[in-house]
Amino acid sequence: MVMLITGEKGKGKTKHLLDKVNSEIKDIKGSVVFLDKSAKHMFELNNRIRLIDVSEYSLKDPDEFAGFISGIISQDHDLEQIYVDNLLKLSNASDEEIEPLIDRLDDIGKKWGVDLVINISKDEKELSEGVRKRIIISL
């Protein structure tokens, strides 16, 4: 299942994402992955959370990003949650590609029993109805 945190740049989405992952790790028996554009938040994450700096992998488009997510899941059968900081930057998705990408990630997550918590640097009003229904925090 995909859950979204939305809001314009500078509204505090990353802080909410970090707070959520650090509070939920206490109740999770499996593993958790946090995807970011750098290693900047490494020391803000609980040491049980695996941080992946996605910028090191040169992903060009949403298809490559979805494949990257599938690859992470295939390597860890205990994976329960994936947190994604700034989906649009990590996936290079255009506005038209947001909903199809989120739907694809939702399908992947459901198939393998992995929840994805994702932040998007867009105001809720700029997103389609299909995307808005997945919002858990709007800033």
C-alpha positions, 0 to 999 in steps of 0.5 A: 500500500502506498501512503503519501505525505504532500506539500510544497517545498519547505513545508516539513515533509521530510521531518514528518517522514523521518518522525514516522519511520523512527516511531514505526521501527519500534513495532516492526519485526522485519526490515525498513528501507529509507530512500533519499537523494543523499546520505544527509539524514543518516544520523537522524535515522534509527540504526535498524533502518537501511538508508539508500542514497538513490543518487548513486544509481543514476535512475533516469525515469519512473520505469527505472525507479519502479524497477529499483524498488522491485530490486530492493524488495527482491533482495530482502524477504523480511522487508516491511516498509520503504520510505521515499523522500521526494519521489519526484526528484528520485524518479524524475517523474513528470506531472503526467507520470505521477499517478501511473508511477504511484499506481505501479508502486502500489501494485508492487507493494501489495504483491510483496506485502510492503508498505511504501510511505512517500513524500511528494513536493506538490500541493494537494490541489495539484494532484489528481483524485487518484493520487489524493486518496492516498494522502495521509498528511498534507502540509 
